[in-house]
Amino acid sequence: MCNLKDKVAIVTGGGGVLGGNISESLVKAGVKVIILDIRQANIDKRVAQLAPFGQIEGLVCNVLDAESLNSVKDKILERWGTIDILVNTAGGNLPGATLREDQTVFDMKFEDLNRVINLNMYGSVYPCLIFGKVMAQQGHGSIINISSMATYSAITRVLGYSMAKSAINIFTQWMAMEMALKFGDKIRVNAIAPGFFIGDQNRAILLNPDGSYTERSKKVMAHTPMKRFGDISELNGIVKFLCSDEASFITGAIIPVDGGFSSFSAV
Ligand code: NAD
């Protein structure tokens, strides 16, 4: 259905769990994927894993550093001449910014709050501004940001993360408007809002060392009509769809992929 063959895609945080899986699905769809990650080891692992399936490259890049982003932008344009797709998956919760059960909001260190907000807000805003400018100049492109269930209603312990992801929602809508009004209808900006998927950032608070559910996981399940965590492969369909011309009239949308979590009152 979604013809993405030979498109050029950047996946930030592509060395991580969600970004790696999205990269794999794009590579298998014939997309030339460049993963950007701050950790060389994560890049090496992912590139080695995906190379047999198609065109995949990785560049070290800090999404919070304009110089780093501009430098990889130049390299990508020199090599491929275009940026068709940007998927912003670099982000996630940070240990110090996740309150322990025995803490209250007044224990939160400002430094930790700033770090998690910077990563999850500017970590998508800056790539959109730098790579989105290329899309504006070339007149086409599709951007996908990653929102969260933590933007629908308050989720305990993750204040800064929730604030930053909520900012991503309005930023997505704002950029969608700006691109369409000023640069035409071929540049689209959307977000997906994953429900609960086990990733490196949340494994410790969702699973006990023996793999059983924590109390927090049990609460998630009580609120999820499908009664399970998502499998990361379940994000791939919507990402490919939003990247493709099949979604040519969809911009500014924030699409939950959550087993019903956001639409269920739990009653
Ligand atoms: P992850 O920790 O597995 O991957 C994140 C990747 O981003 C890592 O490879 C890391 O090295 C990289 N990264 C971190 N800081 C960076 C920086 N400054 N510059 C470049 N790269 C950087 O996380 P994940 O579980 O795959 O989550 C990816 C995204 O999905 C995040 O935005 C997260 O908030 C969101 N999300 C995850 C879940 C979930 O259940 N796992 C749910 C909702 C949303």
Boltz pocket constraint, residues with backbone or C-beta under 6 A from the ligand:
constraints:
  - pocket:
      binder: B
      contacts: [[A, 12], [A, 13], [A, 14], [A, 15], [A, 16], [A, 17], [A, 18], [A, 19], [A, 36], [A, 37], [A, 38], [A, 39], [A, 42], [A, 61], [A, 62], [A, 63], [A, 64], [A, 88], [A, 89], [A, 90], [A, 91], [A, 92], [A, 93], [A, 119], [A, 123], [A, 146], [A, 147], [A, 148], [A, 149], [A, 193], [A, 194], [A, 195], [A, 196], [A, 197], [A, 198], [A, 199], [A, 200], [A, 201], [A, 202]]
      max_distance: 6.0
